């Protein structure tokens, strides 16, 4: 088994990126298809950078790290990157659905999914509640339980057999 490197992030950076995402998504909704699709596509790429490459490569995080963080004191605590990366992946998935809906002319679906992405980003920016992180932690708990259950089953099979 290979050990994963644990990456911790400044939670203020997560809120900063969520605030910018909220503005971009709100503008995409206000402009609507077809003009808002350009902003939505850009935001989808931002989510993809954070989800696939890691939060340190997410463009808004780079802005935070270079322009904002040097002016702040050290954070009181750091948070693990994994839940936030999952949240970025969820944002990317929801944005892709909204983007595809806008492209094919399904305006209602565009507004529903772009609105869902906006709601999640706004919750993080305004109230420090990361919906995607919460889902990750809940899913992780289920996953750990499934691993333990499987391990017990295998151990039982080995001792019986």
Number of C-alpha atoms within 10 A of each C-alpha: 3 4 5 6 6 8 13 13 18 19 18 19 21 22 23 19 23 25 20 16 25 24 14 18 28 21 15 25 22 12 14 19 21 13 14 19 22 15 19 26 18 15 22 23 17 22 27 22 20 25 22 14 12 17 27 15 15 20 16 22 24 16 14 18 15 11 11 14 17 10 9 9 7 10 12 7 10 13 14 13 21 19 19 24 23 20 24 27 20 22 28 23 17 19 27 20 17 27 28 15 21 23 14 10 13 14 16 12 16 26 20 16 21 26 20 17 22 24 16 20 30 23 17 22 22 13 10 15 15 21 18 21 20 15 15 19 15 11 12 13 12 12 12 11 12 12 12 12 12 12 12 12 12 12 12 11 10 9 8 7 6
